[in-house]
Each structure stands twice: as C-alpha cells, then as structure tokens.
C-alpha cells in the first residue's frame, strides 16, 4: 500500500468516525528537517565543537570538483 492510499484510507476512517482529518503526507517535512538541524547544532555546542556551516562544505566540494591547475614553467 502506498503512502497516498494509506492517507486516503485514514481520511475515510476519520470522516466515518467524525474525527478531524489527518495531515497530508509531506506537510511537516520541512519542519522536521529544521528541528533536526537545530538539534545537531545544539549537540555540537554541548560537545564544544564548532557547528559546520554550508560555506565550508561548499568550499570543500569546490576544491574537490575543480582542482587547481599546476603550471610548469
């Protein structure tokens, strides 16, 4: 059973019992991602490790994907 089919079944059951409709799949995904990120940063602070930023990762990937040319001369 797919997630959409399960959602429709839950929606039907909620209507039959006069209960509020469940949230649609994916409604709170971004909120969960934000909370997970905040939890990682909080645990890094507790462990006295600097939080890793997006800029550091982007720079590292840039160096890996575009290595510097070596000039001979």
C-alpha positions as CSV (number, residue, x, y, z in Angstrom):
1,X,0.0,0.0,0.0
2,X,1.4,3.4,-1.0
3,X,1.5,6.4,1.3
4,X,-1.2,8.0,-0.7
5,X,-3.5,5.0,-0.4
6,X,-2.9,4.9,3.3
7,X,-3.7,8.6,3.6
8,X,-6.9,8.2,1.7
9,X,-7.9,5.3,3.9
10,X,-7.1,7.3,7.1
11,X,-9.1,10.2,5.7
12,X,-12.1,7.9,5.0
13,X,-12.0,6.4,8.5
14,X,-11.7,9.9,10.1
15,X,-14.8,11.0,8.2
16,X,-16.7,7.9,9.3
17,X,-15.9,8.5,12.9
18,X,-16.4,12.3,12.8
19,X,-12.8,12.9,13.7
20,X,-10.6,15.7,12.2
21,X,-8.7,14.8,9.0
22,X,-5.1,13.7,9.4
23,X,-2.4,16.0,7.9
24,X,-1.5,15.2,4.3
25,X,1.8,13.3,3.7
26,X,4.8,15.7,3.5
27,X,3.0,18.6,5.2
28,X,5.5,18.9,8.0
29,X,8.7,17.6,6.3
30,X,10.5,21.0,6.3
31,X,9.7,21.5,10.0
32,X,11.2,18.1,10.8
33,X,14.4,19.0,8.8
34,X,14.7,22.3,10.6
35,X,14.3,20.6,14.0
36,X,16.9,18.0,13.1
37,X,19.3,20.7,12.1
38,X,18.8,22.7,15.3
39,X,19.3,19.5,17.3
40,X,22.6,18.9,15.6
41,X,23.8,22.4,16.2
42,X,22.7,22.2,19.9
43,X,24.6,18.9,20.4
44,X,27.6,20.4,18.7
45,X,27.5,23.3,21.2
46,X,27.2,21.0,24.1
47,X,30.2,19.0,22.9
48,X,32.1,22.3,22.3
49,X,32.6,21.5,18.6
50,X,32.1,24.3,16.1
51,X,28.9,23.9,14.1
52,X,29.8,23.1,10.4
53,X,28.4,25.7,8.0
54,X,27.2,25.4,4.5
55,X,30.0,27.6,3.2
56,X,32.7,25.2,4.5
57,X,31.1,22.3,2.8
58,X,30.6,24.2,-0.4
59,X,34.3,25.3,-0.4
60,X,35.5,21.7,0.2
61,X,33.3,20.3,-2.6
62,X,34.5,23.1,-4.9
63,X,38.1,22.2,-4.3
64,X,37.4,18.5,-4.9
65,X,35.4,19.1,-8.1
66,X,37.6,21.8,-9.5
67,X,41.2,21.1,-8.6
68,X,43.8,23.8,-9.2
69,X,45.9,23.6,-12.3
70,X,49.6,23.2,-11.9
71,X,51.6,25.4,-14.1
72,X,55.0,24.2,-15.2
73,X,57.3,26.8,-16.3
